């Protein structure tokens, strides 16, 4: 993120990380069971969510998890390719999409796994339980800000590792590291314990554990 906590500019320019930081993230991807993002990240960035900035084989790719309450994911999204298994976490209602059944059939043809949990909004606590039962025991959460908030709000984050670039983006509407409703008081907020920090590229990486 930028020094003022933004994930992108007001026009969604998210060029924050340098080459070494991108490699750092891909090393983490290679080490985890799953990588999770919200549908907003997929719609804005169309990521592959694979390991490709470092030496890796196809089997090194983690399982990709997309939290998508209304099943808005485009059928041509790169995260649906066959580079790795993809799970879409959605809801019982799945919004007002009239062609939802056809979309589900098309996703099935791509061997996409669909998990329904929650009525109108994905139940993240239940989702973590279901993923754990599938053997997905450590997950790299790559945002965006709305999903980050949901995970923090439900006390589902154990560790935070963030690269801070020496840049100021500004912009009231620019996405931040954690968006959502926010905590009302300092007493309610997430408390962190510093684990490590170091310089990387032209910025710094700060690592915390979450106090439970």
N, C-alpha and C positions, 0 to 999 in steps of 0.2 A: 504494500500500500504506500501511498505518498505520506509525507510527514504529517499532513493534516487528515490522515485516516481515510483517504479516498481510494477506491479500487479502480476508478476510471474518471476521465473528465466528463463534463456535461454532454459531450458528443460521443461518449463511449470509447475514447482513445485510452486503451489500457496498457500502453507500452511503458511498463514500470521496471520490470526485472532486466538485469543484464545477463550475459551468457552464463556466467558462473552460478547465478541464482537459479536460472532455468535448470541447469544440471543438478543443483541441490534438490529441487522439487522432484525431478525425475528419479533421482536416487531414492527419495522417499516413496514415490509411486511403486518402484520396483520392490520395496521392502514390505508393502502392506497387502492385505487380502482384498481390500476393496477401495474404490475411490468414489466419492459421492459429491454431486452438485445438484443445484436446483434447476428447474426448467428455464428460469430466466437466464442463467448462464449459457444453457444450450441454445436458446433462441438468439442471444446476442453474439456469442463467440463461435458457435458450432465447433466445439472442441472434439478431438478424438479420444482424449482421456487415456492415452496409452503411454508406454515408456519409449521415447524415441530421441531424446536429447543425449542419451548415453548408450553405450553398447548394451544391447538387450535382445533377447529372443521373444518370439510371439508368446511363449508360455510364461514369460516374465510379467506380462500385462496383468494388472489386478482386475477383478470383477468391477464393472462400471455400474453405478447406481444413480438413477435420475429420479429426483422427487418431483412429481408432476401430478398435482391434485386433479386437474381437469383434462389430463391426457392430451396436452397441446403439442406434444413432440412431433415435429415433421418427419414423415416417413423417409426422407432423404438425409436426415441428420447423420453426421459422421460417427456419432457415438453408437449408431445402430449397425455399424459395419461388423465384419466377422473377425476383427482383430482380437476380440475378447468377448466374454459373456457379458450381456447387458441386462440389468434388472430395472424395470420401471416401477416405482412405488406410486400408486395412485389411490383413489378413493372409491367407495361403493357407488357414489353418484356420478363421478367423472364429468361434472358440468352439464352443459346443455348441447353438446355436440350431437347433431342428428345422425351423423355417419359413424358413430362410435363403434358399432358392432363390426362394420367393415374395416375400420382401422385396427381393431383388435385382431381380426383375421389376418390382416397384412403383417402385423407385428409378429404373430405366431409363425408366419412363413419365414420370418427372419430369425426364428428361434429366440425371440426376446421373451424374457420371463416377466410376467406382470404380477405384482403383489398388491392386493387391495387391503387397505387398512385405514379406518376412519370413514366418516360419512361424507363430509364436504371438504375436509382438510386432512392431509396425511397425518396419522397418529405416529409421531416420530418415536415415541417410547416403545410402542408395539412393534414398529418397523425394526428397531434395533434388536428386539428379542427374536424376531423372525429371521433376521440376517444372521444372528449368532447361531441359531439352530442349523443354518445352512453352512456353518463353518467359517463365516466371515467374522473374524474376531477383532481385527484392527482395521480401521477405516481412515483414510486421508480425506478430510472434508475440505473441499476447495471452493466452497461458497455457492452462490454469492451472499450478499449481506442479509437477505431475508432468511435464507436457510441457516446461515450462521446464527442469527438471532434465535430461531426456533430451537436449534440444538443447545445453545447456551441457556435459553429460558427453561428447557426441560432437564438441565444439568446432565447433558449427555456428552460433554467434552472433557477429556482428561488432560490434554496438553495443547498448548498454543505455540506455534512457530511462525513468526512473521518477519518478512523482509521489509524494511522501511527505507524507501528511496529518498534522497535529498531533493525532493520536489514538492511544491505547493500547487495543488490543483484548484482549490476553492470550489464554489458552486453549491448553492443550497440543495439543488436537486441531484448532484453527483452521488453515485452509489458509495456507501461507506463500508468499512470492514464488517460492521454489525449494524443492520438497519432494524426493521421491526418496530414494535411499540416502545421498547426500552424499559428499563427498571425505573420505578418511581423514586426510590431512595438509595442512598449509598449502602445502607444496611442490606438491601435486597440484592445488590449487584454481585457479579462474579468476582471472586478474589483470586489473585494469582500469586505464585511464588516463583521468583526468578531462578531459572535453572542454568542458563548459559547466554552469552552474547558475544558476537564477533563481527569484524568488518568483512564485507563481501562486495565485490564490484565497487561501486561508489557509495554504497549504503551500509546498513548494518542488519544483522539477523538477531532477533531476540527470541529466546525460548523460555516458556513458562510451563509450570505444572498448575493445574487448577486445584485450588483448595476445596476439598469436599466437606 
